[in-house]
């Protein structure tokens, strides 16, 4: 991938400024973009938006310093294409190719390295933010960092405090392969205990663990997928010899990754090998397991379905089309099935409360599989140099306890609930349960919190104060108005 370069970046920022100037005074400011990884409804508008064309690339990569300057609309797919040839990747690479770096920072992202690398915003060294006042400010972490208040509040602000135009991020070195081991657990208590021990020691049964996540398929059937970075020498090949090819699995073709977890783990071997590139995108081809809703996991359909369409962004567009035409609802009515409620959420629960949450979830919602991804804040740290510098408080807009290990539980689908579906009874129950357990819920999908609860969970007072400083005319939509479904 060719790098964008600083001159092209400056020109793109100039176009952004010009598009802001063209928006009538007092009119709301929003991005003019067609695609999104959000799952909450957004009001249609014909008003002009900010021109973000040319802000979707990598500006520069510094292999020696292990950093990259990246534009806010750059997808992780393009970012990895620029860094992996140098043997480097971002500290956290979210599962889906078309998630943008700016989106992952302002909206949070997570992956299997999050138990040791935290969340994407924690490896940001500095960022340029285009504010509601039409200014570009360079933010750096505190204490004493320039615009540190905006830097700290930006994660989980979803554009309510501005839009990142450039981010300088740290990169970590990686080899070419990943050795995977899928371990089955039958007991929830043992699963939670093992998650905590692996996160603490970065090892399992004497073997190093560089990344791990899990899947709960059914009550009593849970798997942890333990990943170990490898240069190939311990996989039966010698890196120096091109003739000794290492056999790796390919889950972009007829094989399906999530099924391999169950098949290999149940068979007892649990072993698998992927290239680093294929490991990073192992979930994207089938959108975890959600491609099944389109029949793409049927072998006959899969052979005919073009490979270029086996991507999360294609499935997301199909979901958007169905929401417009209402085909699934029409089919349910025709077949006499109750109305569906969409239950598409990612929640963080304390690791020791995971058994309680999953047992409740099975009874109250009954949706499987669900994804499990451990995470811990990166030493409760901002990054002022290439080293970690301690902070005296959590990230305010998503205040996880820095001393605590959490498990992200992701579930994405629909539940037949009947005429109350539009009121979101399952989603409301999930919000209440997560709150009771001392957890947090991501805001990329629908939310139903009342204003007081929302402000308590996401530090609404600090958000309002920071927004007042950088968006004094209130041109940007507030986080509450963006995130919470209006009744």
C-alpha positions as CSV (number, residue, x, y, z in Angstrom):
1,X,0.0,0.0,0.0
2,X,1.3,3.4,-0.9
3,X,1.5,6.0,1.9
4,X,-0.6,9.1,1.7
5,X,2.2,11.5,2.7
6,X,2.0,14.8,4.6
7,X,1.3,17.0,1.6
8,X,-1.8,15.1,0.7
9,X,-2.9,15.0,4.3
10,X,-2.6,18.8,4.7
11,X,-4.7,19.2,1.5
12,X,-7.4,16.9,2.9
13,X,-7.5,18.8,6.1
14,X,-7.9,22.0,4.1
15,X,-10.9,20.5,2.3
16,X,-12.4,19.5,5.6
17,X,-12.1,23.1,6.8
18,X,-13.7,24.4,3.7
19,X,-16.6,22.1,4.0
20,X,-17.1,23.2,7.6
21,X,-17.2,26.9,6.4
22,X,-19.9,25.9,3.9
23,X,-22.3,24.6,6.6
24,X,-24.7,27.4,7.7
25,X,-24.0,29.0,11.0
26,X,-25.9,27.2,13.8
27,X,-26.6,24.1,11.7
28,X,-25.4,20.8,13.2
29,X,-22.0,19.5,12.1
30,X,-21.7,15.8,11.0
31,X,-19.5,13.7,8.8
32,X,-20.5,13.2,5.1
33,X,-19.8,9.5,4.8
34,X,-21.9,6.6,3.5
35,X,-20.6,3.7,5.5
36,X,-20.7,2.9,9.2
37,X,-20.2,0.1,11.6
38,X,-22.8,1.4,14.0
39,X,-26.0,-0.5,14.8
40,X,-28.2,2.3,16.2
41,X,-30.8,4.2,14.2
42,X,-29.7,7.6,12.9
43,X,-32.0,10.4,11.8
44,X,-31.9,11.1,8.0
45,X,-30.8,14.6,7.0
46,X,-30.2,16.4,3.8
47,X,-27.9,19.0,5.4
48,X,-24.3,19.1,4.0
49,X,-21.7,17.3,6.0
50,X,-17.9,17.5,6.6
51,X,-15.8,16.5,3.6
52,X,-13.6,13.7,4.8
53,X,-12.3,12.6,1.4
54,X,-8.6,12.0,1.4
55,X,-8.5,11.3,5.2
56,X,-8.6,7.6,4.9
57,X,-5.0,6.5,4.5
58,X,-1.7,6.0,6.3
59,X,0.5,9.1,6.2
60,X,3.8,7.6,7.3
61,X,5.3,4.5,9.1
62,X,8.4,4.8,11.3
63,X,9.7,1.2,11.5
64,X,12.6,2.1,13.8
65,X,10.5,4.1,16.2
66,X,7.6,1.6,15.8
67,X,5.0,4.3,15.2
68,X,2.7,5.3,12.5
69,X,0.9,8.5,11.6
70,X,-2.6,7.5,10.4
71,X,-5.6,9.5,9.2
72,X,-8.8,9.1,11.2
73,X,-10.9,7.5,8.4
74,X,-8.2,4.9,7.6
75,X,-9.6,1.3,8.0
76,X,-7.6,-1.2,9.9
77,X,-7.4,-3.3,6.7
78,X,-5.4,-0.5,5.0
79,X,-3.5,0.2,8.2
80,X,-2.3,-3.4,8.6
81,X,-1.4,-3.5,4.9
82,X,1.0,-0.6,5.5
83,X,2.5,-1.9,8.7
84,X,2.7,-5.6,8.4
85,X,5.3,-5.6,5.7
86,X,7.6,-4.0,8.3
87,X,6.7,-6.8,10.8
88,X,4.6,-4.4,12.8
89,X,0.9,-4.2,13.7
90,X,-1.2,-1.8,15.9
91,X,-1.3,-2.8,19.6
92,X,-5.0,-3.8,19.1
93,X,-6.5,-4.7,15.8
94,X,-10.3,-4.9,16.0
95,X,-11.8,-7.9,14.3
96,X,-13.5,-6.3,11.3
97,X,-11.5,-4.9,8.3
98,X,-13.5,-1.7,7.8
99,X,-13.4,-0.4,11.3
100,X,-11.5,2.9,11.1
101,X,-8.7,3.9,13.5
102,X,-10.6,7.1,14.4
103,X,-13.8,5.1,14.9
104,X,-12.0,2.6,17.2
105,X,-10.5,5.4,19.3
106,X,-13.6,7.5,19.6
107,X,-16.0,4.5,19.8
108,X,-13.7,1.9,21.5
109,X,-12.3,-1.3,19.9
110,X,-11.2,-4.6,21.3
111,X,-9.5,-7.8,20.3
112,X,-7.6,-10.8,21.6
113,X,-4.5,-8.7,22.6
114,X,-6.6,-6.5,24.9
115,X,-5.8,-8.5,28.0
116,X,-2.2,-7.1,27.7
117,X,-2.5,-4.1,25.4
118,X,-5.8,-2.6,26.6
119,X,-8.0,-0.7,24.1
120,X,-6.9,1.1,20.9
121,X,-6.9,4.6,22.4
122,X,-4.3,3.6,25.0
123,X,-1.5,3.2,22.4
124,X,-2.2,6.7,20.9
125,X,0.7,9.1,21.3
126,X,-1.1,12.2,20.0
127,X,-4.0,13.1,17.8
128,X,-5.3,16.0,15.8
129,X,-9.0,16.6,16.5
130,X,-11.3,18.7,14.3
131,X,-13.6,20.3,16.9
132,X,-17.1,21.7,16.7
133,X,-15.6,25.1,16.6
134,X,-14.0,24.3,13.3
135,X,-10.5,24.2,14.7
136,X,-7.8,21.4,14.5
137,X,-6.2,21.0,17.9
138,X,-3.3,18.6,18.6
139,X,-4.0,16.6,21.8
140,X,-1.4,14.9,23.9
141,X,-1.8,12.9,27.1
142,X,-1.3,14.4,30.5
143,X,-0.2,15.4,33.0
144,X,0.7,18.6,31.3
145,X,-0.1,17.4,27.9
146,X,-1.5,19.9,25.4
147,X,-5.3,19.7,25.3
148,X,-5.1,16.7,27.6
149,X,-8.7,17.1,28.7
150,X,-9.9,16.5,25.2
151,X,-7.4,13.6,24.8
152,X,-8.7,11.9,27.9
153,X,-12.4,12.4,27.2
154,X,-12.3,11.5,23.5
155,X,-12.5,7.7,23.8
156,X,-16.1,6.6,23.8
157,X,-17.3,10.1,22.8
158,X,-18.5,8.9,19.3
159,X,-17.9,12.2,17.5
160,X,-19.6,14.3,20.1
161,X,-16.3,16.1,20.9
162,X,-14.9,16.2,17.4
163,X,-13.3,14.0,14.8
164,X,-9.8,12.7,14.7
165,X,-8.0,13.7,11.5
166,X,-4.6,12.3,12.4
167,X,-3.4,9.9,15.1
168,X,0.1,8.9,15.9
169,X,0.0,5.3,17.3
170,X,2.5,2.8,18.7
171,X,3.1,-0.4,16.9
172,X,4.3,-3.8,18.1
173,X,6.6,-6.3,16.3
174,X,5.1,-9.6,15.3
175,X,6.4,-12.6,13.4
176,X,4.7,-14.2,10.4
177,X,2.6,-17.0,12.0
178,X,0.2,-17.7,14.8
179,X,0.0,-21.1,16.5
180,X,-3.5,-21.6,17.9
181,X,-4.8,-23.9,20.6
182,X,-8.6,-24.3,21.2
183,X,-9.2,-25.4,24.8
184,X,-12.7,-26.7,25.8
185,X,-14.2,-26.0,29.3
186,X,-17.4,-27.5,30.6
187,X,-17.6,-25.5,33.8
188,X,-18.2,-21.7,33.9
189,X,-16.3,-21.3,37.2
190,X,-13.2,-23.0,35.8
191,X,-13.5,-20.9,32.6
192,X,-13.5,-17.7,34.6
193,X,-10.7,-18.8,36.8
194,X,-8.6,-19.8,33.7
195,X,-9.3,-16.5,32.0
196,X,-7.9,-14.7,35.1
197,X,-4.9,-16.9,35.3
198,X,-4.0,-16.6,31.6
199,X,-4.4,-12.8,31.7
200,X,-2.2,-12.6,34.8
201,X,0.6,-14.9,33.6
202,X,0.3,-14.7,29.8
203,X,0.7,-18.5,29.7
204,X,-1.4,-21.7,29.9
205,X,-0.1,-25.1,30.7
206,X,3.5,-23.9,30.4
207,X,3.0,-22.3,27.0
208,X,3.2,-18.6,26.2
209,X,0.0,-16.8,25.3
210,X,0.2,-13.7,23.2
211,X,-3.5,-13.3,22.5
212,X,-6.7,-15.0,23.5
213,X,-10.4,-14.9,23.2
214,X,-13.2,-17.4,23.5
215,X,-16.7,-18.6,22.4
216,X,-19.6,-19.8,24.5
217,X,-21.5,-22.1,22.2
218,X,-23.9,-23.7,24.6
219,X,-24.3,-23.9,28.4
220,X,-21.5,-26.3,29.3
221,X,-19.6,-25.8,26.1
222,X,-17.0,-23.0,26.2
223,X,-13.7,-22.6,24.4
224,X,-10.7,-20.4,24.8
225,X,-8.6,-19.8,21.7
226,X,-5.0,-19.3,22.8
227,X,-2.7,-17.7,20.3
228,X,1.1,-17.8,20.3
229,X,3.1,-15.7,17.9
230,X,5.6,-17.8,15.9
231,X,8.4,-17.2,13.3
232,X,7.8,-20.7,12.0
233,X,10.8,-22.5,13.5
234,X,8.6,-24.2,16.1
235,X,6.0,-25.1,13.5
236,X,8.0,-27.5,11.5
237,X,9.7,-25.1,9.1
238,X,12.9,-23.0,9.0
239,X,12.4,-19.3,8.1
240,X,15.5,-19.3,6.1
241,X,14.4,-22.1,3.8
242,X,11.6,-21.0,1.4
243,X,11.3,-24.7,0.3
244,X,10.0,-25.7,3.7
245,X,6.5,-24.4,3.5
246,X,4.5,-24.2,6.7
247,X,1.0,-25.5,6.3
248,X,-1.6,-23.0,7.4
249,X,-5.4,-23.0,7.5
250,X,-7.4,-20.7,5.2
251,X,-10.8,-19.5,6.5
252,X,-11.5,-17.2,3.6
253,X,-12.6,-20.1,1.4
254,X,-14.8,-23.0,2.2
255,X,-13.6,-23.5,5.8
256,X,-15.4,-21.5,8.5
257,X,-13.3,-20.2,11.4
258,X,-15.7,-20.4,14.3
259,X,-16.7,-23.9,13.4
260,X,-13.0,-24.9,13.5
261,X,-12.9,-23.9,17.2
262,X,-15.6,-26.4,18.1
263,X,-14.4,-29.1,15.7
264,X,-10.7,-29.0,16.7
265,X,-11.4,-28.3,20.4
266,X,-13.9,-31.1,20.7
267,X,-11.6,-33.5,18.9
268,X,-9.0,-33.0,21.6
269,X,-6.1,-31.7,19.5
270,X,-7.2,-28.1,19.4
271,X,-4.2,-27.1,17.3
272,X,-4.2,-24.8,14.3
273,X,-1.8,-22.5,12.4
274,X,-2.6,-19.3,10.6
275,X,-0.5,-16.6,9.0
276,X,-0.5,-13.4,11.1
277,X,-2.5,-11.7,8.4
278,X,-5.2,-14.4,8.4
279,X,-5.3,-14.4,12.2
280,X,-6.0,-10.7,12.3
281,X,-9.0,-11.1,10.0
282,X,-10.2,-14.6,11.1
283,X,-13.5,-13.2,12.2
284,X,-14.2,-10.9,9.3
285,X,-14.9,-13.4,6.6
286,X,-18.1,-14.7,8.3
287,X,-18.7,-11.7,10.5
288,X,-18.0,-14.0,13.4
289,X,-20.9,-16.5,12.8
290,X,-23.5,-13.9,11.5
291,X,-23.0,-14.8,7.8
292,X,-25.2,-17.8,8.4
293,X,-28.2,-15.5,8.3
294,X,-27.5,-15.0,4.6
295,X,-27.0,-18.7,3.9
296,X,-23.3,-18.1,3.2
297,X,-22.3,-21.0,5.5
298,X,-24.3,-23.5,3.3
299,X,-21.6,-25.2,1.2
300,X,-23.6,-24.9,-2.0
301,X,-24.2,-21.2,-1.5
302,X,-20.6,-20.6,-0.3
303,X,-19.2,-22.0,-3.5
304,X,-21.3,-19.6,-5.6
305,X,-20.9,-16.6,-3.3
306,X,-18.0,-14.5,-4.6
307,X,-15.0,-14.4,-2.3
308,X,-14.9,-10.6,-2.5
309,X,-18.4,-10.6,-0.9
310,X,-17.3,-12.7,2.1
311,X,-16.7,-9.6,4.2
312,X,-18.3,-8.0,7.2
313,X,-19.0,-4.7,5.4
314,X,-21.0,-6.6,2.7
315,X,-23.1,-8.3,5.4
316,X,-23.6,-5.0,7.2
317,X,-25.0,-3.4,4.0
318,X,-27.4,-6.3,3.6
319,X,-28.6,-5.8,7.1
320,X,-29.2,-2.1,6.3
321,X,-31.1,-3.1,3.2
322,X,-33.3,-5.4,5.1
323,X,-34.0,-2.7,7.7
324,X,-35.2,-0.4,4.8
325,X,-37.5,-3.0,3.1
326,X,-38.5,-5.0,6.2
327,X,-38.2,-8.4,4.5
328,X,-37.4,-10.4,7.7
329,X,-40.3,-8.9,9.5
330,X,-42.6,-9.6,6.5
331,X,-41.4,-13.2,6.5
332,X,-42.0,-13.6,10.2
333,X,-45.6,-12.2,9.9
334,X,-46.2,-14.6,6.9
335,X,-45.1,-17.6,9.0
336,X,-46.9,-16.5,12.2
337,X,-43.7,-15.8,14.2
338,X,-43.6,-13.1,16.9
339,X,-41.9,-9.8,16.1
340,X,-38.1,-9.8,16.6
341,X,-36.1,-7.6,18.8
342,X,-32.5,-6.9,17.7
343,X,-30.1,-7.7,20.4
344,X,-26.7,-6.5,19.1
345,X,-24.4,-5.5,22.0
346,X,-21.0,-5.7,23.5
347,X,-20.7,-5.5,27.2
348,X,-17.8,-5.6,29.7
349,X,-18.4,-7.5,32.9
350,X,-15.8,-8.1,35.7
351,X,-14.1,-11.5,35.0
352,X,-15.3,-13.0,38.3
353,X,-18.9,-12.1,37.5
354,X,-18.8,-13.7,34.0
355,X,-20.4,-17.0,35.2
356,X,-23.3,-15.0,36.8
357,X,-23.8,-13.0,33.7
358,X,-23.8,-15.9,31.3
359,X,-26.2,-18.0,33.4
360,X,-28.6,-15.0,33.6
361,X,-28.1,-14.4,29.9
362,X,-29.0,-18.0,29.0
363,X,-32.2,-17.8,30.9
364,X,-33.3,-14.2,30.1
365,X,-32.1,-13.9,26.4
366,X,-31.1,-17.4,25.2
367,X,-28.8,-16.3,22.4
368,X,-25.8,-18.4,21.4
369,X,-23.0,-18.4,20.4
370,X,-21.5,-15.4,22.2
371,X,-18.0,-14.0,22.0
372,X,-15.7,-13.6,25.0
373,X,-12.7,-11.3,25.0
374,X,-10.7,-10.5,28.2
375,X,-9.4,-7.0,28.6
376,X,-7.5,-4.9,31.1
377,X,-6.5,-1.3,30.8
378,X,-2.9,-0.8,29.7
379,X,-1.5,-0.1,33.2
380,X,-4.1,2.6,33.5
381,X,-1.8,4.6,31.3
382,X,-1.6,7.4,28.8
383,X,1.3,7.3,26.5
384,X,3.5,10.4,26.4
385,X,6.5,8.7,24.8
386,X,7.2,5.2,23.7
387,X,7.0,4.3,27.4
388,X,3.9,4.0,29.5
389,X,3.3,6.9,31.9
390,X,1.0,6.4,34.8
391,X,-2.4,8.2,35.2
392,X,-4.2,9.0,38.4
393,X,-7.7,8.1,37.1
394,X,-9.4,5.9,34.5
395,X,-10.5,7.2,31.1
396,X,-13.5,9.3,32.1
397,X,-15.9,8.6,29.3
398,X,-15.6,4.8,29.8
399,X,-14.4,4.5,33.4
400,X,-13.3,0.9,33.8
401,X,-11.5,0.0,37.0
402,X,-7.8,0.0,36.1
403,X,-7.1,-2.7,38.7
404,X,-9.7,-5.0,37.3
405,X,-9.8,-7.7,34.6
406,X,-13.0,-7.6,32.5
407,X,-14.5,-9.9,29.9
408,X,-16.2,-8.4,26.8
409,X,-19.3,-10.4,26.0
410,X,-20.5,-9.9,22.4
411,X,-23.8,-11.1,21.1
412,X,-25.4,-10.2,17.8
413,X,-28.7,-11.4,16.5
414,X,-32.5,-11.2,17.1
415,X,-34.9,-12.7,19.6
416,X,-38.6,-13.3,18.9
417,X,-40.4,-11.4,21.7
418,X,-43.7,-10.3,20.2
419,X,-45.5,-6.9,20.1
420,X,-43.2,-5.4,22.8
421,X,-40.1,-5.8,20.6
422,X,-40.0,-2.2,19.7
423,X,-39.6,-1.2,23.3
424,X,-36.4,-3.3,23.6
425,X,-37.2,-5.4,26.7
426,X,-34.2,-7.7,26.3
427,X,-31.8,-4.8,25.7
428,X,-33.2,-3.0,28.7
429,X,-32.8,-6.0,30.9
430,X,-29.2,-6.5,29.7
431,X,-28.4,-2.9,30.5
432,X,-29.7,-3.3,34.0
433,X,-27.9,-6.5,34.6
434,X,-24.6,-5.2,33.4
435,X,-25.0,-2.2,35.6
436,X,-25.8,-4.4,38.6
437,X,-22.6,-6.4,38.0
438,X,-20.4,-3.4,37.9
439,X,-19.8,-3.5,34.1
440,X,-20.2,-1.2,31.1
441,X,-21.9,-1.4,27.8
442,X,-20.5,-0.2,24.5
443,X,-22.6,2.5,22.7
444,X,-22.3,1.5,19.1
445,X,-25.7,-0.1,19.1
446,X,-29.1,0.9,20.7
447,X,-29.2,2.1,24.3
448,X,-32.1,2.9,26.5
449,X,-30.6,4.5,29.6
450,X,-32.4,7.4,31.3
451,X,-30.3,10.6,31.4
452,X,-29.2,10.3,35.1
453,X,-28.1,6.7,34.7
454,X,-26.3,7.5,31.5
455,X,-24.4,10.5,33.0
456,X,-23.4,8.3,36.0
457,X,-22.0,5.5,33.8
458,X,-20.2,7.7,31.2
459,X,-19.3,10.7,33.3
460,X,-21.8,13.1,31.6
461,X,-20.6,16.0,33.7
462,X,-17.0,15.8,32.3
463,X,-18.3,15.2,28.8
464,X,-20.4,18.4,29.0
465,X,-17.5,20.4,30.4
466,X,-15.1,19.3,27.7
467,X,-17.7,19.8,25.0
468,X,-18.4,23.3,26.2
469,X,-14.7,24.2,25.9
470,X,-14.2,22.8,22.4
471,X,-17.7,23.2,20.9
472,X,-19.0,26.4,22.6
473,X,-21.8,26.8,20.0
474,X,-23.0,23.2,20.5
475,X,-22.6,22.3,16.8
476,X,-21.9,18.6,17.5
477,X,-24.6,16.3,18.7
478,X,-24.1,15.3,22.3
479,X,-23.2,11.7,23.2
480,X,-26.5,11.1,25.0
481,X,-28.5,12.3,21.9
482,X,-26.3,10.2,19.6
483,X,-26.4,7.0,21.7
484,X,-29.7,6.7,23.4
485,X,-32.8,5.7,21.4
486,X,-35.4,8.4,21.6
487,X,-38.9,7.3,22.6
